[in-house]
Amino acid sequence: IIASTPEVGWPTPETLARIALDGSDTDIRPTLAGYLARQKPVTDIFEDMHRRYGVAIVYPHKILCAGGRCRVMLDSKPIYRDSHHLIYRGVELLHPALDPLLDR
């Protein structure tokens, strides 16, 4: 199971472009604490499934949210296509967590 990616809450590419054009320093990166709070009911179920049945769970936030904030860009380009779906460059960041599961 792949858990939900952190939700940005804004259409990411458009919002980042607007911020760049305005010269703003607005930070749209979601906080890890906020994401974990929103996901707690689902995470609890996933953890129970892992304990009971050995279900493998991939948590994108463990890769995307180092330092308390979740990244929304890679090499100055968005990794989301909207407010909560990763595009190819975002998914590439998850390879270290996915590769061991695909080798089974």
Residue frames relative to the residue before (quaternion, step in Angstrom):
aa qw qx qy qz dx dy dz
I 1.0000 0.0000 0.0000 0.0000 0.00 0.00 0.00
I 0.1906 -0.7403 0.6322 0.1265 3.52 -1.04 0.83
A 0.3698 -0.7409 0.5219 0.2047 3.57 -0.63 1.14
S 0.6807 -0.4943 0.3590 0.4043 3.54 -1.29 0.28
T 0.4390 -0.6466 0.5499 0.2946 3.51 -1.19 0.61
P 0.6075 -0.5488 0.4091 0.4031 3.59 -1.13 0.48
E 0.3700 -0.7331 0.5347 0.1992 3.55 -0.91 0.98
V 0.3650 -0.7419 0.5228 0.2072 3.56 -0.81 1.02
G 0.3769 -0.7546 0.4635 0.2716 3.57 1.03 -0.74
W 0.7416 0.2608 -0.1695 0.5944 3.57 1.30 -0.10
P 0.5326 -0.5713 0.4749 0.4055 3.62 -1.12 0.41
T 0.3921 -0.8139 0.3769 0.2044 3.52 0.03 1.39
P 0.7043 0.4482 -0.3219 0.4465 3.68 0.58 -0.94
E 0.6750 0.4958 -0.2985 0.4577 3.58 0.90 -0.92
T 0.6679 0.5038 -0.3037 0.4558 3.56 0.93 -0.89
L 0.6539 0.4997 -0.3198 0.4694 3.60 0.93 -0.81
A 0.6325 0.5196 -0.3332 0.4680 3.60 1.03 -0.75
R 0.6516 0.5146 -0.3104 0.4629 3.59 0.95 -0.87
I 0.6405 0.5178 -0.3199 0.4684 3.58 0.97 -0.84
A 0.6621 0.5055 -0.3049 0.4616 3.59 0.93 -0.89
L 0.6738 0.4998 -0.2953 0.4572 3.59 0.92 -0.88
D 0.6934 0.4656 -0.2656 0.4816 3.57 1.06 -0.78
G 0.3789 -0.7220 0.4899 0.3085 3.58 1.22 -0.41
S 0.3591 0.7571 -0.4656 0.2848 3.54 1.23 0.51
D 0.3287 -0.7241 0.5638 0.2231 3.55 -1.25 0.38
T 0.2413 0.7936 -0.5153 0.2153 3.58 1.22 0.53
D 0.2165 -0.7735 0.5882 0.0935 3.55 -0.93 0.98
I 0.1293 -0.8274 0.5438 0.0543 3.61 -0.38 1.19
R 0.4098 0.7147 -0.4817 0.2989 3.58 1.24 0.05
P 0.4138 -0.7042 0.5099 0.2701 3.59 -0.80 0.93
T 0.4578 -0.6562 0.5155 0.3067 3.55 -1.18 0.52
L 0.5602 -0.5973 0.4590 0.3445 3.53 -1.14 0.67
A 0.6422 0.5394 -0.3291 0.4341 3.59 0.93 -0.86
G 0.6624 0.5036 -0.3048 0.4634 3.60 0.94 -0.85
Y 0.6425 0.5198 -0.3132 0.4679 3.55 0.98 -0.89
L 0.6801 0.4956 -0.2977 0.4507 3.59 0.82 -0.98
A 0.6361 0.5254 -0.3297 0.4590 3.59 1.01 -0.76
R 0.6727 0.4915 -0.2961 0.4671 3.60 0.93 -0.88
Q 0.7462 0.4280 -0.2126 0.4634 3.57 1.01 -0.82
K 0.3938 0.7737 -0.4500 0.2090 3.61 1.23 -0.26
P 0.6662 0.4895 -0.3485 0.4417 3.68 0.74 -0.80
V 0.6762 0.4761 -0.2920 0.4804 3.60 0.97 -0.83
T 0.6406 0.5304 -0.3222 0.4522 3.57 0.95 -0.88
D 0.6232 0.5384 -0.3379 0.4556 3.59 1.00 -0.77
I 0.6535 0.4987 -0.3086 0.4785 3.60 0.98 -0.84
F 0.6534 0.5141 -0.3171 0.4563 3.58 0.91 -0.90
E 0.6625 0.5035 -0.3108 0.4594 3.58 0.91 -0.87
D 0.6286 0.5172 -0.3318 0.4767 3.59 1.05 -0.71
M 0.6437 0.5098 -0.3179 0.4740 3.61 0.98 -0.82
H 0.6363 0.5224 -0.3269 0.4640 3.57 1.02 -0.76
R 0.6747 0.4942 -0.2927 0.4636 3.59 0.89 -0.94
R 0.7399 0.4477 -0.2373 0.4424 3.58 0.79 -1.02
Y 0.8456 0.2040 -0.0421 0.4915 3.55 0.83 -1.04
G 0.4808 -0.6926 0.4227 0.3322 3.56 1.25 -0.04
V 0.2816 0.7744 -0.5152 0.2359 3.58 1.22 0.46
A 0.3595 -0.7221 0.5502 0.2158 3.57 -0.89 0.95
I 0.0966 -0.7877 0.6083 0.0149 3.56 -0.88 1.02
V 0.1591 -0.7476 0.6375 0.0967 3.56 -0.96 0.92
Y 0.1519 -0.7891 0.5931 0.0500 3.54 -0.79 1.09
P 0.3355 -0.7775 0.4964 0.1914 3.61 -0.22 1.24
H 0.6087 0.5790 -0.3708 0.3960 3.60 1.02 -0.65
K 0.5954 0.5770 -0.3758 0.4140 3.61 1.11 -0.53
I 0.7006 0.4016 -0.2538 0.5324 3.58 1.23 -0.43
L 0.7499 0.4450 -0.2206 0.4371 3.56 0.89 -0.95
C 0.7827 0.3820 -0.1641 0.4632 3.60 1.12 -0.54
A 0.1564 0.7881 -0.5744 0.1566 3.58 0.77 0.96
G 0.8236 0.2726 -0.1776 0.4646 3.57 -1.05 0.67
G 0.6706 -0.5513 0.3013 0.3943 3.60 1.15 0.41
R 0.7305 0.2713 -0.2085 0.5910 3.60 1.28 -0.14
C 0.3926 -0.7293 0.5184 0.2127 3.56 -1.10 0.71
R 0.4530 -0.7095 0.4675 0.2698 3.54 -0.79 1.01
V 0.1795 -0.7718 0.6032 0.0909 3.53 -1.20 0.68
M 0.7556 0.2806 -0.1675 0.5676 3.58 1.32 -0.15
L 0.0965 -0.7310 0.6705 0.0822 3.50 -1.39 0.42
D 0.8316 -0.0234 -0.0344 0.5538 3.57 -0.70 1.07
S 0.6769 -0.5327 0.2622 0.4351 3.57 0.97 1.01
K 0.6333 0.4762 -0.3465 0.5021 3.61 1.21 0.47
P 0.5688 -0.6164 0.4155 0.3518 3.60 -1.02 0.75
I 0.2706 -0.7425 0.5866 0.1771 3.54 -1.19 0.60
Y 0.6582 0.4416 -0.2977 0.5322 3.59 1.34 0.04
R 0.3603 -0.7183 0.5455 0.2382 3.59 -1.13 0.60
D 0.7618 0.0758 -0.0608 0.6404 3.54 1.30 -0.34
S 0.7860 -0.3311 0.2072 0.4791 3.60 -0.96 -0.67
H 0.8435 0.1338 -0.0478 0.5180 3.62 1.15 -0.34
H 0.6415 0.4807 -0.3484 0.4859 3.63 1.20 0.23
L 0.3833 -0.7299 0.5247 0.2122 3.54 -0.83 1.04
I 0.3011 -0.6894 0.6186 0.2267 3.53 -1.23 0.55
Y 0.8030 -0.3345 0.1909 0.4548 3.56 -1.33 0.15
R 0.6998 0.4678 -0.3004 0.4486 3.62 0.72 -0.96
G 0.6253 0.5198 -0.3387 0.4733 3.60 1.15 -0.49
V 0.6508 0.5075 -0.3081 0.4733 3.55 0.99 -0.85
E 0.5926 0.5799 -0.3654 0.4232 3.59 1.05 -0.71
L 0.6087 0.5635 -0.3503 0.4350 3.59 1.08 -0.65
L 0.6819 0.5070 -0.2772 0.4485 3.58 1.16 -0.61
H 0.3972 0.7530 -0.4584 0.2551 3.61 1.23 -0.21
P 0.6482 0.5231 -0.3641 0.4166 3.68 0.77 -0.78
A 0.6958 0.4481 -0.2804 0.4862 3.60 1.07 -0.65
L 0.7038 0.4762 -0.2672 0.4545 3.60 1.09 -0.64
D 0.5897 0.6291 -0.3693 0.3466 3.58 0.96 -0.81
P 0.6770 0.4835 -0.3362 0.4414 3.67 0.74 -0.81
L 0.6553 0.5150 -0.3192 0.4510 3.60 1.07 -0.64
L 0.6793 0.4996 -0.2841 0.4563 3.57 1.10 -0.67
D 0.6318 0.5450 -0.3238 0.4460 3.57 1.25 -0.33
R 0.4539 0.7128 -0.4412 0.3021 3.60 1.23 -0.05
